[in-house]
Amino acid sequence: MSETSSLTERRRAATQLEIARVAARLFTEHGAAGTTAEAIAAAAGIGLRTFYRYSRTKEDAVAPLLTVGGDAWRARLAATEPGVPLIPAVEAAIRDSLGAGDAASADLPWVRGLLRAAEEDPDLAAVWYRVNRDSEARLAPVLETIAPAADPLELRLVAAAATDAIRVSLEDWAQGESPEAPVELAVRCLRALTRGLAS
């Protein structure tokens, strides 16, 4: 990949993330029914045709915001030395990426608003579940590099447990049903879901 194409891709990703943040704000403030693609485009300072070059639907526009946290924590996990105990490594990566002060954690208020809006919009909920499914699929190879000798089924279980721990904790936190911070909820969910696994 050339430097030019790499720069172009970074600019495109930055634009998509900015559009996603604008969309998340509008979904949070006006709900799914009260937010249109036209409103997102106008608030982002782009034309509607440009908006549709970056996103197929108004709901899809938020996917980069929902993806950035997962990308960050998988990158932290990928930096783990092979042979480190798997579940403690996953927990440490969750703590690092959801902890206060991390760049991804700055977007949590918008994620909260989106998850609340998704309760009333199946298309927005579908984007959330798709992002989680894709994150789980991308997590499995990362886990394999840390624990190459582990049972493949157990690696899949850890990937599913870690993804669901984060998903459930954010959903619970978004509804305000727990006084715990998202990071503490995620760790508690991870420990409950991985109890009995050898890794």
Steps between C-alpha positions, in 0.01 A plus 500: 500500500637840403531793739240689296240224517573453871444872561180488293373205705582676827316811385202292392494320837524832687211643294290190562564524873407868505176426314434216746542734797262752345249223428532368855433846641186536288375152584561576869320834484213416264471120499511279194165611357593867539836469326536501122795450268442858381530630857819303560655628177406860578633481857823342372541777243484271198256448216256211497678338205827513694326349801388204289856450372599431860191318623218296347240604760462741789539207742817373332653844550559423870693175442848665505428643846389160628801333339777727627491367857521138386785584265690666785464214745588234241812700413599508868438129527702432184800660670492228769795262502418143391469260790346750743191350672216580262210609720711734719641651178147560369398656831804730498421614145140574597618701802746695285256577221185576703679676783470871555732707288518262206410659165225245435342566841444864400231378259311301765234770561409486129497120510262520796265723303517269199420191704200675650380605155559146368239367742235664284659444159568149367729632225721681751500192724602289199806722444600451867468122478684487166790701644519257794487192277777641279707589807472145631613359164804730497582417861546124450827523298642747753434252780663223297825696477506536880410136568602303189478165681150561639201292398337681201156454655617664821643792301160546336334489841737763639442721193123467542517557875721810469282651229179429687647626828565839340167503313289410803687736731453795263133419448442473875694821565311682224170422670632635829423173676837480673702760691822331383721653231497314165852366558406340833181357355693355205758335725226358723317361195823355358579320825148357519503383137849346509468322835596139439712566191859383529664789312 
